[in-house]
């Protein structure tokens, strides 16, 4: 997926103030650093973000201060491109200067952080009915690679005994969105906490992503 976002830095205030002789604002307190602007590309997917400036003498020239992640670069034209191999976060500063003499300069802090690789949410929240607990979740793969997925649902009673009421193991294809995974089974009388665990392993990098949902306590009052 090729993502393009045009991001405008507040260069115009700095450049116009200098250009027209307007008194400069006091420099920011060094104890209060600039708040980082955040880019959220998918993991293992090429991205393309464009940084833009206005209010100075074109052309503008850009460079990065601080280490960029491997495989990521910032061009002189302000194009931030590459592919994240790790979720991050990664912090760097982008410095832009205009073509005036002397050049005017502005710096902005940025953060690169991959979208959450694996996410889950309730489709039908776990609910006891008669002798069963049933429900379903929806799972999404926000990366550019397939994940080896394990889906486990446990109902844990008051004395800590766990009963599996759902299990699947399969490849979750890249860019999958909101796939429904149902679960449910018959249980003995008692009170149960329901834990849903989803684990995704990416076979090339061997990175593992884990996520969990928990439902309110459910009660089975009628025996089988």
Secondary structure, DSSP 8 states (H G I E B T S, - for coil): -----EEE-THHHHHHHHHTT--------TTS----EEE---TTS-EEEEEE--SS-SS-EEEEES---TTEEE-TTSEEEE--SS-EEEEEEEEEE-SSSS--EEEEEEEEE---SEEEEEEEEEEEETTEEEEEEEEEE-SSS-EEEEEEEEEE-TT--EEEEEEEEEEE-TT---EEEEEEEE--SEEEEEEEEEEEE-TTT--EEEEEEEEEEEEE-S--
